[in-house]
Amino acid sequence: SGTGVAFSRDPGTGFHAIKGEYLINAQGEDVVSGMRTPEHINTMKEALPEAYVQFVKNVVLLEKHFKDMQDVEFTVENGKLWMLQCRSGKRTGQAAFQIAVDFVEEGICTKEEMLLKVEPDHVKQMLHPTFSAAALK
């Protein structure tokens, strides 16, 4: 058994890979409470392989259905996956543009649909100068 939270794509960069955390032998709020250190979602492959495969399939289906990056909460009880909640995930400006381009290229959305998902704040973020991690050292 376990519980977790994840994004269908990286909310900071828009990179197309599930990003999240989960805890074995835990319940809902344990992941976000800070009481225990969660594990990266990829380690769920070894601990709960069948639930992980179903989880990835569900995340892909949710993205296609809602035509947006998803923020999901889930639990696994006695090996059975339960999807508890999903919503459109918050993201940075960089991620918003990357996700928009990827969704159009993947055939999930039209250009017009994705332009409506890029918010004015995302555009503002992209207009500000940014520094690489190396430049900040």
ABEGO torsion letter per residue (X at the ends): XBBBBBBABBAAAGBBBBBBBBBBGBBBAAAAAGABBBBBAAAAAAABAAAAAAAAAAAAAAAAAAGBBBBBBBBBBGGBBBBABBBBBBBBAAAAAAAAAAAAAAGABBAAAAAAABBAAAAAAAABBBBBAAAAX
